[in-house]
Every structure is written in C-alpha cells, then in structure tokens.
Amino acid sequence: MARPAVHGYNAAMRPSLPCLLLAACATESTMHPTAPVPVADPHSYARPHEVHSTHLDLDLRLDFERHIAEGTVTHTLQRLDPAAPFVVDSAGLEITAIVDQDGNELHATWPTQPDPVLGTERSIRLLPTTTRVRIAYRTAPDAEAMQWLAPEQTNGGTQPFLFTQGQAILTRSWIPLQDSPAVRVTWTARVQAPPGLVPVMSATQRGHDGPVHTFAMDKPVPPYLIALACGDLVSRDISARCAVWAEPKTIDLAASELADMEAMVQACEQLFGPYRWGRYDVLVLPPSFPFGGMENPCLTFATPTILAGDRSLVSLIAHELAHSWSGNLVTNATWRDFWLNEGFTVHLENRIMEHVYGPDRAAMEVALGMHELASELRTLPAADQVLHVDLSGRNPDDGMTGVPYQKGAAFLRRLEQLVGRPAMDAFLRQWFDEHAFRSVTTATFLAFLDERLLRGRPDRDQVDVARWVTAAGLPTDAPVPDSVLFAAVDRELGRWRGGTEPAQLATDGWVTQQWLRFLAGLETASAPRTDQLAALDHAFEFTRSGNSEILAAWLVLATRHGYPAIDRRRELFLMTVGRRKFLKPIYEALLATEGGKDRALAIYRKARPRYHAVSQRTLDAMLGYSP
C-alpha cells in the first residue's frame, strides 16, 4: 500500500524521548485519581485547579412537545482556591437560579456574546461557606447535544425519541458543568419522562417510581460520557451483565446480531484486566445517530447500520467495548491527546476481534483501516496528520479524523512488533491499571512508554517515537498484516479486469470485509465504465444491499462514475441514515459530478433536520449551506 510522504520533519532535529512533551508529567503523576489534570484545556472555560466539581446530581423533566429538558444540576465542590469563583461551561442554556447548599442566592457573570465554538463562560461567585451549588436551568430546543426525533424518524413510528451526544464539547449544551475531559465527576440523575417512554443513561439504573427513573455513576468519568436516551425501549439479556436495548421492532435482530457481547467482554478481560463498570449494555438507536457508536459507560450507544444480519459489522461493538479500558478508564486530558483514546481502542478492538473471530478477520479489519487512512492522508493538511495535533482555536471535532484512530493503532502495532506481543500486552495492562480513572496527556504516556517498555533496549531506536507522535504523514515502518482472504479478493479483481464476467467470479462465502476490498479495488487500475457497473450490480445486487457498509461504498463508487440506477437509492439512504462516516463521502462524490451541488443541496435541505448537529456542522461547511 502506498503511503504519503512525511512532511515537516527533520530526523536530525529529533528530540530525545525523555525531552519530548514531558513538561507536565512530574506534576500530573502526583495527582489524586479524581483530581483535575493541571494542564490548560483550550476548549473549556473551567478552572478546575481553583474550584473543582467532584460530583453532580441531575434532576430533569423531559418535555417532548417543547423539545427541552428543565430542572437542576447540583455540583459538589472541591475548593482549592477559597477566593476563586466556580466557572462552568454552558451553551444555549437558560439559567434561572443559582443557590448554595443553604439556599443562599449566588451571583454569576458571563459575557454578552457567546463564543461560536466554546459557548458561554459562567463565573459563579461563591460564599466562604459554599460547598454545593445548585443551578436551575432549561435547555434550548436546538441544543446541539440533544436530538429530539419525531415518531416517523424512529423504527416503531408511533413514539418520539431523544438521545444526547456529548463528545467532544457538547455536554455543556444540556448541563452547565466543567466540560473538559480533564475533569472527572461521579453523578446521579433523576429523570422524569412522559408516560410510555423509557429513559436510559450511561450509568447504573437504580429504579423508577412511575414516570421518574433514577440512575447513578459511582466512578469518576469525564463530562462527555454523561449520556441520556429516552423512547419506546425494551431490553433483552445476553448474559448476566450484558443486555441489548432497542425499539420493540428492532430488538430481535439486535439481540441476535450482538449475541457475542459477553464473549467480547471476556476476551478483553483476559487480555487487559478486569471490566470495572459492572454492566455492559448496548442501546441500538434510530438511524439519525451521527456516529457508528459512542462508548458511554455501562451503555454503548450504537447505530442500527451495524445490524447486517450476519454479525459482520460487530467490530464496532468490539471498538466501543474496548473504550471501557482506553478512553473511559484512562481518558485523554485534552482533545489534542485524543489519540490516547482512539488509537489504543482500535488496537484493543483488533485484539478482541482476533480472539473471538480469528486472525484472518482481524487482519482484514486492519488492512481496511489502513487503506482508509492512506486515502484520507492525501486530503489532510500536514498539521492534521500529527497524532499530538494542535487544536487551539478550533473545534475539537476537527481532530476526529482517521489519524488518531488508525495512525495511533499502527504506532502501537509497531511497538508490539519491536518488543513482542507478550511484552506489549503486559505493558498495556500496566498502563490501564496504574492510570485507572484518570485523565492523562501524551506526555504522561511517552514517559511511561520510555520507563516501562523502551528504556535499556538496544533496539529502541528502530522505532522513531518522536516521528510517530509529532510528525505528519505515516512512517514507512507502519505494519499492515497479510490476509489470505484478501488475497482471494485480489485474484478475483484481476480476473474481472481481465474480462471475466462478474457472475463468473468466485465470490461465494465472501464476508463484508472482502466485499469492501473488492469495491475499493475496482478503481485501482482504471475507472469502471457505466456498463461494467451495471453488470456488477446485476450480479451482486449492490444497490439493493441491506449491509450499510457495502451499500455506502457502492453508492460512492457509482456516484463518482455516473451510474444513474443508484439515484433513488442514494437519496433514500441520505434521507434515512445520519451516520457522518457514510454521509460525508457520498455528498463529496455527488458534489464532484456535473450539476452535483444543486442535486446535493436539494437532498440536504430535506434531510438536514433528520441529522444530528455533529453531522450538520460537517455537511454545512462542505456544501456551503447556511441555515
């Protein structure tokens, strides 16, 4: 696989590893696990080194008619500077009262105009005796973290639905809090929902009394992992600690597709230590969810696009489960350290897939990921190809490219290649055990890497750590495993290019990953003609595929090369699926065609209300759309 050239890096200028990004390590390593990491977070106004919220209690009523939540949040404070105010982040919230534990009214100041990315800084003046602060508030109908769905946007079609998506900095749009991943809190919630609707949260469910449901998270988590959903939901047990939640019409398929959840948990426990969150449940959401999944503790939120009917897309569940170690247990302290969440998680995901489904399946997943990364690197500016990316002055979503995921995982695979799998597994388990329930920086990891894995090794210079972390591009020593199953695909691609009719290709028994390899390979020699696409579609029924990954890849290919038979299917897909991973390349392909912008905008104007704010932001910029 061709890899992009490395830009902006001079090997002769490489700093030694002990000097690289280590300025904050000595201070951070002495912190109590629940205390905030003393690093500047450019994406939060909070000053937790002065006043730190350690616990919060939510009490909210959900109003589906007005599309708002209203109630209170009560913060328990650790006051490190007795004279300092309590500073929280908020975005679009209407705050109606602020009092302390004794009922004393507290005064707050905030700027006239909110920052378009960060929202509003609320600085609350505390009394000398203040230990708790209760904020009464209501959310805005267009709160970015909250998506309120009409019944027709759900699978059941009879009840409305709500879900929240807090990553990276959207939790501040439904809770006023210190919205930084460096600030970890325990929390409880009391949620009142309309009759017939069931709320669930990223916590342990304590019980319910009529329409009021209570929840508790007794382990400190960063704010972006506080999540809520509410709708016509039922559950199905997979094991004593695993269950699937979904709408009634989806529950049978979801439970069948996700039957291996317990096996995945056990695999990760064997590799990287105990599962510390009690339950591991999965909530299958309506299709407007903007991501494949979100690793909310105790309750992964997942897109229904993974329900392929053959368990071929469950690597997404392995990924979200792996976050229970990398991301939720040990968390990036700032969003420029995001690769510590995602690169580690992709690596663990691959180990889970290998353990449960075998090495060939795992090798295919890695190869597909690296192919996607190579394609994306050709479009990214050099500054965004860096693992430790600088996101100052930008929305942290800008850093959510394939780089922290696939380049980060490739770095860990390269380290494993150097030291061997047993040593690498032991190192990762030490990392999780010794940093459990902490938020950490890249500097912390590099110091730990040097001390526990690389120091004293005569071959340590074979891996250029500084280049991997601070330089653009993908180092040439990035490992990509061979796959026997992909070799079979490549042989059939060669036969197709040689003139073999699609129906005569040896494709029986191919799994999703092989089909994705096949579709990606159709363009490697020359652009396929319309008649060739028609023959492929006739033989394999790509346009009618119920597998979202295969269908999305086919829609991009067919759009790019002018195959008109997919036009209606493409519009239907764009109108019903909100997953940004699929939307972005399909709209990009449409924009690149003659008259494509007008067609793309015509679809987008209709589909946009069905998309989450995360997807809207990406597509508004791409299409030049102004609401």
PLY file of the C-alpha trace (Angstrom):
ply
format ascii 1.0
element vertex 627
property float x
property float y
property float z
element edge 626
property int vertex1
property int vertex2
end_header
0.00 0.00 0.00
1.39 3.39 -1.00
1.88 5.72 1.93
2.00 9.53 1.88
5.35 11.24 2.20
6.25 12.63 5.62
6.24 16.41 5.65
7.65 18.97 8.03
10.06 16.73 9.89
13.84 16.67 10.01
15.20 13.48 11.56
18.41 15.21 12.50
16.41 17.55 14.73
14.61 14.76 16.59
14.49 15.37 20.35
15.32 12.54 22.69
12.26 10.78 24.04
12.71 11.94 27.65
12.53 15.53 26.43
9.51 15.07 24.19
6.33 16.62 25.57
7.25 15.82 29.18
6.96 19.22 30.79
3.73 18.44 32.66
4.48 14.90 33.75
6.03 15.42 37.16
3.07 17.42 38.42
0.42 15.22 36.85
1.81 11.96 38.15
1.26 13.03 41.77
-2.41 13.90 41.36
-5.23 12.02 43.09
-7.12 9.96 40.50
-10.25 12.15 40.68
-8.45 15.49 40.74
-8.23 17.52 37.52
-5.09 17.27 35.45
-3.21 20.60 35.76
-2.99 21.27 32.03
-4.56 24.04 30.01
-7.62 22.91 28.08
-8.27 25.38 25.25
-11.79 24.01 24.82
-13.15 24.79 28.28
-13.56 27.93 30.36
-13.43 25.89 33.56
-10.64 26.46 36.05
-10.72 23.20 38.00
-7.30 23.87 39.52
-9.11 26.58 41.54
-12.58 25.09 42.11
-13.30 21.54 41.02
-16.70 19.89 40.68
-16.28 16.35 42.00
-19.88 15.15 41.90
-23.12 16.31 40.32
-26.79 15.47 40.86
-29.19 15.94 37.96
-32.95 16.34 38.35
-34.59 16.83 34.94
-38.00 16.69 33.32
-38.12 15.88 29.59
-40.60 17.93 27.55
-41.04 16.30 24.15
-43.56 18.90 22.99
-41.23 21.87 23.52
-38.03 19.86 22.88
-36.43 20.94 26.14
-35.17 19.46 29.38
-35.56 21.54 32.51
-34.64 21.12 36.12
-31.50 21.43 38.21
-27.92 20.27 38.49
-26.21 20.37 41.88
-22.42 20.42 41.98
-20.36 19.25 44.96
-17.20 21.36 45.05
-13.58 20.92 46.00
-12.33 24.47 46.61
-8.59 24.57 46.04
-8.54 28.39 45.98
-11.01 29.75 48.58
-11.23 33.12 46.81
-11.85 31.78 43.31
-15.25 31.59 41.56
-16.79 28.38 40.25
-16.53 28.61 36.46
-18.70 26.38 34.29
-19.24 25.96 30.56
-22.67 26.38 29.02
-24.08 26.67 25.52
-27.58 27.99 24.84
-28.81 27.26 28.37
-31.33 29.49 30.13
-30.20 29.65 33.76
-33.00 30.77 36.08
-31.48 30.50 39.57
-28.23 29.65 41.36
-28.15 28.85 45.09
-25.78 27.14 47.52
-26.47 24.30 49.96
-28.05 26.72 52.45
-30.36 28.34 49.92
-28.22 31.47 49.58
-28.55 33.10 46.16
-25.27 33.15 44.25
-24.47 35.66 41.55
-22.87 34.86 38.21
-21.31 36.90 35.43
-20.99 36.00 31.76
-20.11 37.75 28.51
-22.77 39.30 26.29
-21.88 37.24 23.24
-21.13 33.51 23.41
-18.14 32.09 21.61
-19.34 30.19 18.50
-17.32 27.10 19.48
-16.95 27.26 23.26
-20.31 28.73 24.22
-20.59 30.89 27.35
-18.34 31.18 30.39
-20.42 31.34 33.57
-18.42 32.59 36.55
-20.29 31.96 39.82
-19.21 33.96 42.86
-19.05 31.70 45.94
-19.60 32.48 49.59
-16.90 31.41 52.08
-19.19 28.59 53.29
-20.27 27.33 49.85
-19.67 23.61 49.30
-22.50 22.84 46.88
-24.02 24.85 44.05
-27.49 24.14 42.60
-28.20 25.60 39.15
-31.79 25.71 37.87
-31.95 25.81 34.09
-33.63 24.71 30.88
-32.08 23.67 27.59
-32.72 25.27 24.23
-34.89 23.41 21.68
-31.88 23.32 19.36
-29.32 22.23 21.98
-26.51 20.67 19.99
-26.10 17.60 22.18
-29.78 16.70 22.10
-31.65 15.27 19.15
-35.40 15.11 19.50
-36.91 12.73 16.94
-40.48 12.71 15.73
-42.22 9.30 15.69
-41.76 8.95 11.93
-37.97 9.18 12.44
-37.97 6.05 14.60
-38.29 2.40 13.69
-41.57 1.98 15.54
-43.15 5.09 14.07
-45.51 5.73 16.99
-43.46 7.37 19.76
-40.90 10.20 19.79
-37.29 9.65 20.78
-34.47 11.64 22.39
-30.77 10.94 22.60
-27.77 13.01 23.63
-24.28 13.01 22.15
-21.75 14.89 24.29
-18.40 14.24 22.67
-16.40 16.36 22.29
-17.72 19.56 23.95
-21.50 19.35 23.55
-22.49 18.22 27.06
-22.40 21.92 28.04
-25.48 22.41 25.83
-27.65 20.25 28.14
-25.84 20.52 31.50
-23.95 23.54 32.89
-20.68 21.97 34.09
-16.91 21.94 33.75
-16.88 20.46 30.26
-13.29 19.26 30.00
-12.11 15.63 29.77
-9.58 16.51 32.48
-12.45 16.98 34.97
-13.88 13.69 36.20
-17.09 13.51 38.22
-19.34 10.96 39.83
-23.02 11.66 39.32
-26.63 10.73 39.92
-29.73 11.57 37.92
-33.46 11.71 38.45
-35.27 11.85 35.09
-38.99 12.36 34.58
-40.23 11.10 31.20
-43.68 11.15 29.60
-45.83 8.03 30.13
-44.91 5.17 27.82
-41.33 6.34 27.26
-38.34 4.74 28.95
-35.23 6.79 29.81
-31.82 5.09 29.96
-28.47 6.59 30.89
-24.74 5.84 30.88
-24.90 4.64 34.49
-26.45 2.04 36.76
-30.23 2.18 36.78
-31.37 2.43 40.39
-35.09 2.06 39.77
-38.19 4.02 38.90
-41.33 5.33 40.51
-43.94 5.88 37.84
-42.51 8.27 35.25
-39.42 9.10 37.37
-36.29 6.99 36.78
-33.11 7.22 38.87
-29.52 6.49 37.88
-26.07 6.60 39.49
-22.47 6.55 38.28
-20.17 5.96 41.25
-16.95 6.06 39.23
-15.43 9.38 38.13
-15.98 9.99 34.41
-15.32 12.94 32.09
-18.42 15.02 31.26
-18.68 13.91 27.63
-19.57 10.42 28.88
-22.77 11.56 30.64
-25.47 10.43 28.22
-29.25 10.09 28.10
-31.73 8.47 25.73
-35.49 8.15 26.01
-38.04 6.43 23.81
-40.10 3.33 23.24
-37.41 0.95 24.50
-37.23 -2.67 25.60
-34.27 -4.81 26.63
-33.05 -8.35 26.03
-30.45 -10.06 28.21
-27.37 -11.51 26.51
-25.71 -12.62 29.76
-25.86 -11.81 33.46
-24.06 -8.50 32.83
-24.83 -7.76 29.16
-28.09 -6.71 27.52
-29.33 -5.06 24.35
-31.77 -2.13 24.37
-33.74 -1.15 21.27
-37.17 -0.28 19.96
-39.53 -3.28 20.00
-39.36 -3.74 16.23
-35.57 -3.89 16.35
-34.92 -5.91 19.49
-34.93 -9.42 17.94
-32.45 -8.53 15.20
-30.29 -6.54 17.61
-30.14 -9.34 20.18
-29.23 -11.90 17.52
-26.59 -9.68 15.95
-24.98 -8.79 19.28
-25.07 -12.25 20.82
-21.26 -12.28 21.21
-21.10 -9.32 23.61
-20.25 -11.43 26.65
-17.54 -13.29 24.72
-16.04 -9.94 23.76
-16.02 -8.72 27.36
-14.34 -11.91 28.50
-11.74 -11.64 25.73
-10.78 -8.11 26.73
-10.65 -9.06 30.41
-8.24 -11.89 29.63
-6.03 -9.51 27.67
-6.12 -6.24 29.56
-7.58 -6.70 33.03
-10.97 -6.67 34.75
-14.03 -4.91 33.40
-14.64 -2.23 36.02
-18.04 -0.84 35.05
-20.45 -3.53 36.26
-22.81 -3.88 33.29
-22.06 -3.68 29.59
-25.26 -2.96 27.65
-25.75 -1.68 24.11
-28.51 0.68 23.01
-29.36 0.49 19.31
-30.54 3.97 18.35
-32.65 5.26 15.46
-30.64 5.81 12.25
-30.01 9.55 12.69
-27.24 8.87 15.23
-24.14 10.63 13.80
-21.51 8.05 14.75
-21.10 4.31 14.48
-21.12 4.12 18.23
-20.43 6.08 21.39
-18.69 4.44 24.32
-20.94 5.77 27.08
-20.10 3.80 30.26
-22.37 0.85 31.03
-24.41 1.61 27.88
-22.81 1.92 24.45
-24.93 3.94 22.03
-24.84 2.25 18.60
-26.08 2.97 15.10
-28.58 0.50 13.60
-26.39 0.41 10.49
-24.31 -2.32 12.18
-27.25 -4.76 12.03
-26.20 -6.57 8.87
-27.78 -9.90 9.78
-24.52 -11.87 9.77
-22.51 -10.25 12.61
-20.04 -8.97 10.02
-20.09 -5.40 11.37
-19.77 -6.12 15.09
-16.19 -4.85 15.18
-17.88 -1.57 16.08
-19.14 -3.16 19.31
-15.65 -4.51 19.98
-14.37 -0.95 19.50
-16.87 0.65 21.88
-16.32 -2.10 24.44
-12.55 -1.56 24.26
-13.18 2.05 25.27
-14.10 0.66 28.69
-10.34 0.44 29.13
-8.93 3.05 26.74
-10.99 6.21 26.88
-13.38 5.65 29.76
-10.97 4.14 32.30
-7.92 6.10 31.07
-9.00 9.26 29.27
-7.34 11.91 27.12
-6.87 15.03 29.28
-7.36 17.37 26.32
-8.67 16.85 22.81
-5.20 17.10 21.28
-4.48 13.88 23.22
-7.46 12.20 21.52
-5.24 9.50 20.01
-4.74 8.11 23.53
-8.44 7.23 23.43
-8.89 6.13 19.86
-5.54 4.70 18.77
-5.44 2.47 21.83
-9.06 1.48 21.30
-8.55 0.46 17.67
-5.60 -1.66 18.81
-7.68 -3.33 21.54
-10.61 -3.75 19.16
-8.37 -5.68 16.79
-7.16 -7.93 19.60
-10.78 -8.65 20.60
-11.75 -9.45 17.01
-8.78 -11.78 16.64
-9.61 -13.51 19.93
-13.31 -14.03 19.10
-13.34 -14.33 15.30
-9.81 -15.36 14.33
-6.67 -13.76 12.85
-7.93 -13.51 9.26
-10.92 -11.42 10.28
-8.67 -9.17 12.38
-6.11 -8.80 9.58
-8.81 -7.70 7.14
-10.08 -5.06 9.58
-6.56 -3.65 9.97
-5.90 -3.58 6.24
-9.19 -1.80 5.52
-8.47 0.76 8.21
-5.00 1.46 6.86
-6.36 1.80 3.32
-8.89 4.38 4.55
-6.13 6.22 6.41
-3.88 6.37 3.36
-6.74 7.83 1.32
-7.55 10.40 3.98
-3.95 11.48 4.47
-3.88 12.57 0.83
-6.58 15.13 1.64
-5.45 16.38 5.07
-3.12 19.33 5.66
0.19 18.33 7.22
-0.73 19.83 10.60
-3.74 17.48 10.87
-1.66 14.38 10.13
0.03 14.61 13.54
-1.02 12.34 16.41
-0.46 15.06 19.02
-2.41 17.54 16.88
-2.70 21.21 17.84
-6.41 22.12 18.01
-6.10 25.52 19.70
-8.67 27.95 18.34
-10.53 25.19 16.50
-13.48 22.96 17.16
-12.13 19.71 18.63
-14.27 17.79 16.14
-11.70 18.88 13.55
-9.29 16.40 15.12
-11.66 13.45 14.73
-10.09 12.16 11.54
-8.68 8.72 10.85
-5.29 9.86 12.18
-5.88 9.35 15.93
-7.66 6.08 15.19
-5.61 4.30 12.55
-2.23 6.01 12.84
-2.43 5.70 16.61
-3.19 1.98 16.37
-0.41 1.49 13.80
2.05 3.08 16.25
1.06 0.56 18.92
1.32 -2.30 16.45
4.80 -1.11 15.54
5.78 -1.13 19.21
4.34 -4.63 19.55
6.36 -5.68 16.51
9.51 -4.42 18.26
9.01 -5.88 21.74
6.74 -8.85 21.05
3.10 -9.39 21.90
3.50 -10.70 25.48
5.59 -7.69 26.50
3.22 -5.27 24.77
0.14 -6.80 26.38
1.76 -6.65 29.81
2.74 -3.03 29.21
-0.79 -2.04 28.21
-2.28 -3.78 31.21
0.12 -1.85 33.47
-0.91 1.36 31.73
-4.61 0.75 32.38
-4.13 -0.47 35.95
-1.85 2.34 37.05
-3.85 5.14 35.41
-7.36 3.86 36.08
-10.00 6.60 36.40
-7.51 9.28 35.44
-7.23 11.73 32.56
-3.77 11.77 31.04
-1.68 13.63 28.49
0.51 12.45 25.66
3.46 13.50 27.80
2.39 11.09 30.52
2.15 8.21 28.08
5.52 8.91 26.50
7.20 8.99 29.90
5.51 5.70 30.83
6.49 4.17 27.49
10.11 5.17 27.97
10.28 3.93 31.55
8.36 0.65 31.26
8.94 -0.60 27.73
11.79 1.03 25.82
14.48 2.12 28.28
17.58 -0.04 28.09
16.58 -1.86 24.91
19.45 -1.90 22.40
16.92 -1.89 19.53
14.77 1.01 20.80
15.94 3.34 18.02
14.30 1.06 15.47
11.04 2.84 16.32
11.22 6.60 15.88
8.75 7.57 18.60
9.07 11.30 18.03
8.31 10.90 14.35
5.25 8.80 15.04
3.82 11.28 17.55
4.82 14.74 16.34
5.41 14.46 12.57
2.95 14.48 9.71
2.32 11.51 7.47
2.64 7.81 8.11
6.11 6.38 8.84
7.24 3.77 6.34
7.59 1.13 9.05
3.82 1.11 9.78
2.88 -2.60 9.86
-0.04 -3.97 7.83
-0.78 -7.68 8.23
-1.27 -10.01 5.28
-4.70 -11.55 4.76
-5.30 -14.82 2.94
-8.93 -13.79 2.43
-7.91 -10.51 0.82
-5.51 -12.36 -1.46
-8.53 -14.26 -2.77
-10.32 -10.98 -3.44
-7.34 -9.57 -5.29
-7.24 -12.64 -7.53
-10.88 -12.14 -8.48
-10.28 -8.44 -9.12
-7.52 -9.45 -11.51
-9.90 -11.81 -13.31
-12.53 -9.07 -13.57
-10.03 -6.65 -15.05
-9.08 -9.38 -17.49
-12.63 -9.56 -18.79
-14.29 -12.24 -16.64
-18.00 -11.58 -16.22
-19.00 -10.65 -12.65
-21.32 -13.62 -12.30
-18.39 -15.96 -13.02
-16.19 -14.58 -10.23
-15.55 -16.86 -7.24
-17.29 -14.79 -4.54
-19.27 -17.46 -2.69
-18.86 -17.11 1.05
-17.33 -13.64 0.99
-17.82 -11.58 4.12
-18.37 -7.84 4.33
-14.68 -7.02 4.61
-13.94 -8.89 1.38
-16.67 -7.04 -0.47
-15.31 -3.72 0.77
-11.88 -4.70 -0.51
-13.44 -5.64 -3.86
-15.30 -2.33 -4.21
-12.20 -0.35 -3.26
-10.18 -2.30 -5.83
-12.50 -1.57 -8.73
-10.83 1.80 -9.23
-7.19 0.88 -8.74
-6.43 0.21 -12.42
-8.88 2.38 -14.35
-12.28 3.93 -13.78
-15.09 1.40 -14.26
-17.48 2.14 -17.12
-21.22 2.51 -16.61
-21.91 -0.80 -18.36
-19.40 -2.52 -16.08
-21.10 -1.06 -13.02
-24.47 -2.24 -14.34
-23.11 -5.78 -14.79
-21.65 -5.78 -11.28
-24.92 -4.50 -9.84
-26.92 -7.12 -11.72
-24.66 -9.93 -10.45
-24.27 -8.82 -6.82
-27.28 -6.52 -6.20
-25.18 -3.84 -4.53
-27.88 -1.17 -4.91
-30.34 -3.38 -3.02
-27.86 -4.38 -0.30
-29.07 -4.27 3.27
-25.49 -4.06 4.52
-24.84 -0.38 5.21
-21.06 -0.58 4.78
-21.30 -2.29 1.39
-24.15 -0.07 0.24
-22.40 3.17 1.25
-19.17 2.14 -0.51
-21.14 1.20 -3.62
-23.08 4.49 -3.62
-19.81 6.45 -3.51
-18.30 4.42 -6.35
-21.42 4.52 -8.51
-21.97 8.25 -7.93
-18.39 9.04 -8.79
-18.67 7.20 -12.11
-22.12 8.29 -13.18
-24.21 5.14 -12.73
-27.76 6.57 -12.66
-29.53 3.46 -11.38
-28.48 4.33 -7.83
-30.01 7.83 -7.75
-33.22 6.92 -5.90
-31.42 4.55 -3.52
-28.81 7.22 -2.76
-31.46 9.79 -1.89
-33.33 7.31 0.32
-30.08 6.45 2.12
-29.21 10.11 2.67
-32.72 10.79 3.92
-32.74 7.98 6.48
-29.16 7.50 7.73
-27.39 10.14 9.84
-24.02 8.44 10.33
-21.38 11.01 9.36
-18.95 8.33 8.18
-21.38 7.48 5.36
-22.84 10.90 4.64
-19.60 12.78 4.08
-18.12 10.62 1.26
-21.48 10.25 -0.52
-22.09 14.00 -0.55
-18.46 14.56 -1.59
-18.88 12.19 -4.52
-22.10 13.91 -5.53
-20.50 17.36 -5.36
-17.76 16.21 -7.74
-20.26 15.36 -10.51
-21.65 17.74 -13.12
-24.54 19.63 -11.56
-23.87 17.74 -8.37
-24.00 20.69 -5.99
-27.58 21.52 -6.90
-28.62 17.86 -6.51
-26.74 17.55 -3.22
-28.32 20.69 -1.79
-31.79 19.60 -2.89
-31.41 16.39 -0.89
-29.64 18.07 2.02
-32.34 20.67 2.56
-34.84 17.86 3.09
-32.54 15.58 5.04
-30.78 18.10 7.29
-33.48 18.22 10.02
-33.01 14.47 10.43
-29.26 14.78 11.08
-27.60 15.38 14.43
-25.76 18.69 14.96
-22.41 16.89 14.63
-23.25 15.77 11.09
-24.90 19.10 10.25
-21.75 21.02 11.12
-19.58 18.90 8.82
-22.03 18.97 5.92
-22.96 22.66 6.23
-19.30 23.54 5.69
-18.84 21.06 2.85
-21.96 22.15 0.95
-21.68 25.86 1.72
-25.10 25.69 3.34
-26.33 28.42 5.66
-29.40 27.51 7.76
0 1
1 2
2 3
3 4
4 5
5 6
6 7
7 8
8 9
9 10
10 11
11 12
12 13
13 14
14 15
15 16
16 17
17 18
18 19
19 20
20 21
21 22
22 23
23 24
24 25
25 26
26 27
27 28
28 29
29 30
30 31
31 32
32 33
33 34
34 35
35 36
36 37
37 38
38 39
39 40
40 41
41 42
42 43
43 44
44 45
45 46
46 47
47 48
48 49
49 50
50 51
51 52
52 53
53 54
54 55
55 56
56 57
57 58
58 59
59 60
60 61
61 62
62 63
63 64
64 65
65 66
66 67
67 68
68 69
69 70
70 71
71 72
72 73
73 74
74 75
75 76
76 77
77 78
78 79
79 80
80 81
81 82
82 83
83 84
84 85
85 86
86 87
87 88
88 89
89 90
90 91
91 92
92 93
93 94
94 95
95 96
96 97
97 98
98 99
99 100
100 101
101 102
102 103
103 104
104 105
105 106
106 107
107 108
108 109
109 110
110 111
111 112
112 113
113 114
114 115
115 116
116 117
117 118
118 119
119 120
120 121
121 122
122 123
123 124
124 125
125 126
126 127
127 128
128 129
129 130
130 131
131 132
132 133
133 134
134 135
135 136
136 137
137 138
138 139
139 140
140 141
141 142
142 143
143 144
144 145
145 146
146 147
147 148
148 149
149 150
150 151
151 152
152 153
153 154
154 155
155 156
156 157
157 158
158 159
159 160
160 161
161 162
162 163
163 164
164 165
165 166
166 167
167 168
168 169
169 170
170 171
171 172
172 173
173 174
174 175
175 176
176 177
177 178
178 179
179 180
180 181
181 182
182 183
183 184
184 185
185 186
186 187
187 188
188 189
189 190
190 191
191 192
192 193
193 194
194 195
195 196
196 197
197 198
198 199
199 200
200 201
201 202
202 203
203 204
204 205
205 206
206 207
207 208
208 209
209 210
210 211
211 212
212 213
213 214
214 215
215 216
216 217
217 218
218 219
219 220
220 221
221 222
222 223
223 224
224 225
225 226
226 227
227 228
228 229
229 230
230 231
231 232
232 233
233 234
234 235
235 236
236 237
237 238
238 239
239 240
240 241
241 242
242 243
243 244
244 245
245 246
246 247
247 248
248 249
249 250
250 251
251 252
252 253
253 254
254 255
255 256
256 257
257 258
258 259
259 260
260 261
261 262
262 263
263 264
264 265
265 266
266 267
267 268
268 269
269 270
270 271
271 272
272 273
273 274
274 275
275 276
276 277
277 278
278 279
279 280
280 281
281 282
282 283
283 284
284 285
285 286
286 287
287 288
288 289
289 290
290 291
291 292
292 293
293 294
294 295
295 296
296 297
297 298
298 299
299 300
300 301
301 302
302 303
303 304
304 305
305 306
306 307
307 308
308 309
309 310
310 311
311 312
312 313
313 314
314 315
315 316
316 317
317 318
318 319
319 320
320 321
321 322
322 323
323 324
324 325
325 326
326 327
327 328
328 329
329 330
330 331
331 332
332 333
333 334
334 335
335 336
336 337
337 338
338 339
339 340
340 341
341 342
342 343
343 344
344 345
345 346
346 347
347 348
348 349
349 350
350 351
351 352
352 353
353 354
354 355
355 356
356 357
357 358
358 359
359 360
360 361
361 362
362 363
363 364
364 365
365 366
366 367
367 368
368 369
369 370
370 371
371 372
372 373
373 374
374 375
375 376
376 377
377 378
378 379
379 380
380 381
381 382
382 383
383 384
384 385
385 386
386 387
387 388
388 389
389 390
390 391
391 392
392 393
393 394
394 395
395 396
396 397
397 398
398 399
399 400
400 401
401 402
402 403
403 404
404 405
405 406
406 407
407 408
408 409
409 410
410 411
411 412
412 413
413 414
414 415
415 416
416 417
417 418
418 419
419 420
420 421
421 422
422 423
423 424
424 425
425 426
426 427
427 428
428 429
429 430
430 431
431 432
432 433
433 434
434 435
435 436
436 437
437 438
438 439
439 440
440 441
441 442
442 443
443 444
444 445
445 446
446 447
447 448
448 449
449 450
450 451
451 452
452 453
453 454
454 455
455 456
456 457
457 458
458 459
459 460
460 461
461 462
462 463
463 464
464 465
465 466
466 467
467 468
468 469
469 470
470 471
471 472
472 473
473 474
474 475
475 476
476 477
477 478
478 479
479 480
480 481
481 482
482 483
483 484
484 485
485 486
486 487
487 488
488 489
489 490
490 491
491 492
492 493
493 494
494 495
495 496
496 497
497 498
498 499
499 500
500 501
501 502
502 503
503 504
504 505
505 506
506 507
507 508
508 509
509 510
510 511
511 512
512 513
513 514
514 515
515 516
516 517
517 518
518 519
519 520
520 521
521 522
522 523
523 524
524 525
525 526
526 527
527 528
528 529
529 530
530 531
531 532
532 533
533 534
534 535
535 536
536 537
537 538
538 539
539 540
540 541
541 542
542 543
543 544
544 545
545 546
546 547
547 548
548 549
549 550
550 551
551 552
552 553
553 554
554 555
555 556
556 557
557 558
558 559
559 560
560 561
561 562
562 563
563 564
564 565
565 566
566 567
567 568
568 569
569 570
570 571
571 572
572 573
573 574
574 575
575 576
576 577
577 578
578 579
579 580
580 581
581 582
582 583
583 584
584 585
585 586
586 587
587 588
588 589
589 590
590 591
591 592
592 593
593 594
594 595
595 596
596 597
597 598
598 599
599 600
600 601
601 602
602 603
603 604
604 605
605 606
606 607
607 608
608 609
609 610
610 611
611 612
612 613
613 614
614 615
615 616
616 617
617 618
618 619
619 620
620 621
621 622
622 623
623 624
624 625
625 626
